[in-house]
């Protein structure tokens, strides 16, 4: 992302430059270029000058290595870079075959090939990577290098649907396992989700009763209310009282077939509305 320009005497110039000048890629440094800005037409020796300049820059800065992974990962995931640059970046990272894109909203990841992009921690891992259970992340698989930018977007969508690490919902969500649920997360923005009446009602009761979302998520996930009560560490009768109160507040019975489906969609939209980094609310 840096531009350095110099006049014939070696004096620094402004960073503005035109993309129309002939240029040569620096070997081993994807996304890095040298170029000549001639006030007149090109010279027959320009190609040789550019080639030797690129090799000189490579020698001075060293080939792409661990210290440049941060920039190379960005290039590999950037939808606006040239296809050749993305392929060079993937080769520099040593990635072959399918790649798992991992996105978090917290601190940077400890994966070898990681960086921060747009407020998210982003990592590229070969194949199907097993992630630690104490991580909150969305993932998506890129089956070829050219799919990495799209896979990054899909992993961000999966992150919208995660729960906190200690919560009853999944803290690790794989886009490729969402199926039809991905359509909601893709088509509905956090602001649109927050405007839904059922989501607004959840926000109202959540403000005074912090157990609401966890209770609904657990009831939706468990096959019986007794198992849900065990998962929530409350007595069965306590859970029954909570659900009766919730039904009165929300306007539908969350344990009935129709109400259960409505509650599942409402919780899903609530997570989208409060997805970190994309809405001011922030998911607890």
Secondary structure, 3 states (H helix, E strand, C coil): CCCCCECCCCCECCCCCCCCCCEEECCCCCCCEEECCCCCCCCCCHHHHHHHHHHHHHHHHCCCCHHHHHHHHHHHHCCCCCHHHHHHHHHHHCCCCCEEEEEECCCCCCCCCEEEECCEEEEEEECCCCCCCCCCEEEEEECCHHHHHHHHHHHHHHHHCCCCCCCCCCCEEEHHHCCCHHHHHHHCCHHHHHHCHHHHHHHHHHHHCCCHHHHHHHHHHCCCHHHHHHHHCCCHHHHHHHHHHHHHHHCCCCCCHHHHHHHHHHHHHHHHHCCCCCCCCCCC
